[in-house]
Amino acid sequence: MTQGETAGGNGPVVMLVEDFQDTREIMRRMLETHGCRVVEASNGQEAIELSQRGGLDLVLMDLNMPVLDGFNATLRIREYERTRDVPVVAVTAYDSAESRAAAGAVGCCDYVVKPLDLDHLSTLLKRLLPQRAA
């Protein structure tokens, strides 16, 4: 699947924003295992552009990326009515109080540290997607 494509099916749509292709592939497979359709972006600018197509149920946002970081991308996504209420989860390798506070300040509803394990992802999806699942 190429960037921006959505896998077929009727599951919830999750936008995966991650600059490392290998990490995106692993996370995409984990999400698809849970019945999610995945839209991929490799930087924050792509995430903003793809988010405007609508239909997103959840965004998993890497915080440190080229072009536009996840903090600024989340702020921009929150500016649009269509995406204002879509849950955005910060996904990062950095686990600091400062980073967590900054993610919350821009509108992230949760914060997870990479590598993300399957059990944690499952719990996260169950908590954030039940009312959105088709």
C-alpha positions in Angstrom: 0.0 0.0 0.0 1.3 3.4 -0.8 1.1 6.6 1.3 -2.4 8.0 1.6 -4.2 4.8 0.5 -6.8 3.2 2.6 -7.1 -0.6 2.9 -10.4 -2.0 2.0 -13.0 -3.1 4.5 -15.5 -1.5 6.8 -13.3 -1.0 9.9 -12.4 2.3 11.5 -10.0 4.5 9.6 -6.7 5.2 11.4 -4.2 7.7 10.0 -0.7 6.5 10.8 1.8 9.4 10.7 5.4 8.1 10.9 8.5 9.1 9.0 10.3 5.7 9.2 8.9 3.3 6.6 9.8 0.2 8.5 8.0 1.4 11.6 5.0 2.5 9.5 4.8 -1.0 8.0 4.9 -2.8 11.4 2.3 -0.5 12.9 0.1 -0.7 9.8 0.1 -4.5 10.0 -0.8 -4.3 13.7 -3.7 -2.0 13.0 -4.9 -4.1 10.1 -4.9 -7.1 12.4 -7.4 -5.2 14.5 -9.7 -4.6 11.5 -8.6 -1.0 10.9 -8.2 0.6 7.5 -5.0 2.6 7.5 -4.0 5.8 5.8 -0.3 6.6 5.9 1.6 9.8 6.0 5.4 10.2 6.3 5.4 13.7 7.8 3.1 16.3 9.4 2.4 18.2 6.3 1.2 15.1 4.5 -0.9 14.3 7.6 -2.7 17.7 7.4 -3.4 17.2 3.7 -4.7 13.7 4.1 -6.8 14.6 7.1 -8.8 17.1 5.1 -10.2 14.2 3.0 -12.3 13.4 6.1 -13.4 10.0 7.3 -10.7 9.5 10.0 -11.6 7.8 13.3 -8.1 8.1 14.9 -4.7 9.5 14.3 -1.5 7.9 15.6 1.0 10.8 15.3 4.7 10.5 15.6 6.0 13.7 17.3 9.5 14.0 15.7 9.4 14.1 11.9 10.9 16.1 9.0 9.0 18.8 7.1 6.5 19.4 9.9 6.6 17.8 13.4 3.7 16.1 15.1 3.2 18.9 17.5 2.5 21.5 14.8 0.6 19.0 12.6 -1.7 18.2 15.5 -2.3 21.9 16.1 -3.2 22.4 12.4 -5.4 19.3 12.3 -7.3 20.7 15.3 -8.0 24.0 13.5 -10.3 22.3 11.0 -13.9 21.5 11.9 -13.8 18.2 10.1 -10.9 16.9 12.2 -11.3 18.9 15.4 -12.7 16.0 17.4 -10.8 13.1 15.9 -8.6 11.6 18.6 -4.9 12.1 18.1 -2.5 9.9 20.0 1.1 11.0 20.3 3.4 8.1 19.4 7.1 8.7 20.2 10.3 7.1 21.4 10.7 10.0 24.0 9.2 9.4 27.4 9.6 12.7 29.3 7.2 14.8 31.3 8.0 17.8 29.1 7.1 15.9 25.9 3.9 14.5 27.4 2.8 18.0 28.5 3.6 19.5 25.1 1.6 16.7 23.4 -1.4 17.3 25.7 -1.1 21.1 25.1 -1.5 20.7 21.3 -4.5 18.4 21.7 -3.2 14.8 21.9 -5.7 12.7 23.9 -3.1 10.1 24.8 0.6 9.4 24.7 2.3 6.1 23.9 6.0 5.3 23.8 7.6 3.2 20.9 8.0 0.5 20.4 4.2 0.0 20.7 3.3 -3.6 21.6 0.3 -5.4 20.3 -1.5 -5.6 23.7 -1.1 -1.9 24.3 -2.3 -1.1 20.8 -5.4 -3.3 21.3 -6.3 -1.6 24.6 -5.8 1.8 23.0 -8.0 1.0 20.0 -10.8 -0.5 22.2 -10.8 2.6 24.4 -10.7 5.2 21.6 -12.7 3.6 18.8 -15.8 1.8 20.2 -18.2 4.6 19.4 -16.6 5.1 16.0 -16.3 1.5 14.8 -18.6 0.6 11.9 
